[in-house]
């Protein structure tokens, strides 16, 4: 039972983060980055909206069309898979080709257009089957309600399989790291022991030579 909980709990937690909405503030030259753990061959859709701070009202208002965001996405190998400037409101899409932590960075497309003010960026990240617009799919493929539901279930099963494979991948990487650490600790202990033995033998030989020179033995 404990073995099952060990593997089911991370899977449940990972599904809780498949659809995450948030907002953050950003200033001139600032760069905000987020880390998303994504399985391989998984589509990610992020919707965003930029608002400009209004000092007169003390709140945020819709930004002008000239204000945009530069979006950059890097995979676990630190390779850039998306780098593009978008408008003040819209969405960006990318597909992961490697499992692991993907870094999503957003920053302003200029450094002089809002005079040191602040922007509020609303960001909604959808991963896997959550990124699929099933209403649009049903309309394009002319699916009945039952067929659409079956399609949703198949997509969910496929996503669960990807998440399980990703959890196995993480466990394998963790085991490799643990084994490597244990091996390094073992070798360091052996090296320390060898150094102590060599130093002890050298000290005994030095003391023996000293006593013989003083004719104490």
Legacy VTK file of the C-alpha trace (Angstrom):
# vtk DataFile Version 3.0
C-alpha trace
ASCII
DATASET POLYDATA
POINTS 217 float
0.000 0.000 0.000
2.796 2.433 0.871
4.528 1.517 -2.395
1.399 2.460 -4.372
0.987 5.757 -2.515
4.643 6.580 -3.247
3.964 6.532 -6.996
0.348 7.730 -7.092
0.858 10.874 -4.976
3.445 12.531 -7.277
1.201 11.721 -10.236
-1.780 13.424 -8.585
0.323 16.452 -7.684
1.618 16.702 -11.223
-1.928 16.743 -12.601
-2.848 19.509 -10.172
-0.282 21.726 -11.915
-1.299 20.973 -15.501
-3.435 24.100 -15.585
-1.946 27.029 -13.684
-3.154 30.638 -13.811
-1.289 33.501 -12.171
-0.322 37.114 -12.576
2.904 38.953 -11.853
4.326 42.466 -12.007
7.233 43.372 -14.231
9.219 46.572 -14.741
11.652 47.897 -17.288
14.475 45.493 -18.179
13.002 42.909 -15.779
12.844 39.285 -16.776
10.443 36.802 -15.204
11.023 33.089 -15.637
8.909 30.095 -14.659
9.767 26.414 -14.554
7.258 23.852 -15.828
7.896 20.125 -15.526
6.542 18.726 -18.778
6.569 15.185 -20.239
7.922 14.664 -23.731
5.770 15.257 -26.835
3.298 17.377 -24.869
1.608 20.521 -26.175
1.635 23.616 -23.975
-0.605 26.628 -24.572
-0.164 29.816 -22.532
-2.660 32.679 -22.677
-1.524 36.053 -21.385
-2.713 39.639 -21.047
-0.631 42.720 -20.231
-1.983 45.632 -18.169
-0.287 48.988 -17.553
-0.153 50.674 -14.145
-2.163 53.938 -13.961
-0.702 56.277 -11.291
-3.857 58.452 -11.298
-6.232 55.673 -10.324
-3.652 53.511 -8.551
-4.803 50.499 -10.553
-4.019 48.721 -13.797
-5.624 49.446 -17.143
-5.456 47.708 -20.539
-2.126 48.419 -22.196
-1.645 50.016 -25.593
-1.038 47.823 -28.673
2.597 48.969 -28.800
3.372 47.243 -25.520
4.338 43.640 -26.063
6.179 40.758 -24.466
9.171 38.796 -25.609
8.645 35.103 -24.828
11.513 32.655 -24.647
11.223 28.938 -23.867
14.199 26.645 -23.189
14.142 22.863 -22.858
15.982 20.751 -20.223
19.128 20.832 -22.416
18.985 24.659 -22.325
18.163 24.814 -26.031
15.799 27.560 -27.146
12.631 26.089 -28.639
10.670 29.361 -28.797
11.809 32.972 -28.977
9.366 35.543 -30.292
7.885 38.975 -29.597
4.118 38.992 -29.072
1.543 41.753 -28.688
0.031 42.969 -25.409
-2.515 40.135 -25.358
-2.583 36.721 -26.945
-1.149 33.252 -26.538
1.925 31.220 -27.422
2.180 27.510 -28.149
5.056 25.035 -28.070
5.551 21.274 -27.947
8.063 19.604 -25.655
10.443 17.082 -27.230
12.291 16.177 -24.037
10.884 15.347 -20.591
11.931 17.594 -17.750
12.012 21.194 -16.594
11.193 23.750 -19.259
12.017 27.396 -18.510
9.494 29.987 -19.736
10.815 33.571 -19.633
8.904 36.772 -20.379
10.242 40.316 -20.615
9.253 43.609 -22.230
9.906 44.179 -25.905
11.387 47.622 -25.134
12.974 49.444 -22.202
11.652 52.954 -22.667
7.954 52.852 -23.420
6.352 53.115 -19.988
8.699 55.469 -18.093
9.608 53.261 -15.193
6.012 52.224 -14.533
4.900 48.677 -13.891
3.097 46.094 -15.943
0.819 43.384 -14.653
0.928 40.216 -16.745
-1.843 37.624 -16.417
-0.597 34.195 -17.448
-2.602 30.979 -17.837
-0.547 27.889 -18.730
-2.375 24.799 -19.993
-0.574 21.507 -20.509
-1.568 18.314 -22.300
-5.233 17.619 -22.941
-6.123 20.791 -21.029
-4.689 22.718 -23.968
-7.095 21.137 -26.465
-10.181 23.080 -27.515
-12.651 20.207 -27.699
-15.503 22.416 -28.866
-13.436 23.328 -31.908
-12.418 19.683 -32.414
-16.065 18.551 -32.322
-17.033 21.201 -34.849
-14.208 20.412 -37.262
-14.488 16.635 -37.103
-18.294 16.638 -36.704
-18.191 14.447 -33.595
-21.232 13.481 -31.582
-21.290 14.096 -27.836
-20.425 10.449 -27.168
-17.572 10.467 -29.686
-16.232 13.700 -28.215
-16.331 12.211 -24.707
-14.467 9.111 -25.901
-11.896 11.381 -27.556
-11.430 13.251 -24.279
-10.992 10.002 -22.343
-8.425 8.724 -24.855
-6.478 11.985 -24.585
-6.591 11.776 -20.784
-5.322 8.184 -20.835
-2.511 9.204 -23.194
-1.574 12.071 -20.885
-1.591 9.751 -17.852
0.780 7.382 -19.667
3.097 10.303 -20.471
3.031 11.434 -16.843
3.819 7.920 -15.609
6.717 7.663 -18.062
7.951 11.038 -16.851
7.778 9.928 -13.219
9.788 6.819 -14.106
12.285 9.035 -15.917
12.613 11.280 -12.835
13.048 8.252 -10.572
15.761 6.870 -12.865
17.596 10.208 -12.893
17.334 10.414 -9.091
18.659 6.862 -8.724
21.581 7.644 -11.041
22.375 10.769 -9.031
22.197 8.829 -5.757
24.438 6.068 -7.073
26.935 8.599 -8.399
26.969 10.424 -5.052
27.428 7.182 -3.119
30.280 6.154 -5.441
32.027 9.516 -4.976
31.627 9.321 -1.188
33.065 5.786 -1.191
36.064 6.769 -3.298
36.676 9.863 -1.166
36.647 7.695 1.971
39.106 5.245 0.394
41.386 8.094 -0.690
41.290 9.593 2.813
42.108 6.193 4.337
45.000 5.682 1.912
46.387 9.155 2.674
46.197 8.498 6.429
47.968 5.137 6.030
50.732 6.685 3.913
51.184 9.558 6.368
51.257 7.125 9.310
53.881 4.954 7.606
55.979 8.019 6.708
55.807 9.333 10.295
56.814 5.948 11.746
59.764 5.724 9.346
60.785 9.297 10.113
60.617 8.659 13.856
62.615 5.449 13.483
65.335 7.310 11.564
65.320 10.064 14.199
65.704 7.613 17.101
68.504 5.727 15.276
70.313 9.019 14.591
70.087 9.918 18.283
71.127 6.349 19.197
68.042 5.949 21.322
67.293 2.502 19.903
LINES 1 218
217 0 1 2 3 4 5 6 7 8 9 10 11 12 13 14 15 16 17 18 19 20 21 22 23 24 25 26 27 28 29 30 31 32 33 34 35 36 37 38 39 40 41 42 43 44 45 46 47 48 49 50 51 52 53 54 55 56 57 58 59 60 61 62 63 64 65 66 67 68 69 70 71 72 73 74 75 76 77 78 79 80 81 82 83 84 85 86 87 88 89 90 91 92 93 94 95 96 97 98 99 100 101 102 103 104 105 106 107 108 109 110 111 112 113 114 115 116 117 118 119 120 121 122 123 124 125 126 127 128 129 130 131 132 133 134 135 136 137 138 139 140 141 142 143 144 145 146 147 148 149 150 151 152 153 154 155 156 157 158 159 160 161 162 163 164 165 166 167 168 169 170 171 172 173 174 175 176 177 178 179 180 181 182 183 184 185 186 187 188 189 190 191 192 193 194 195 196 197 198 199 200 201 202 203 204 205 206 207 208 209 210 211 212 213 214 215 216
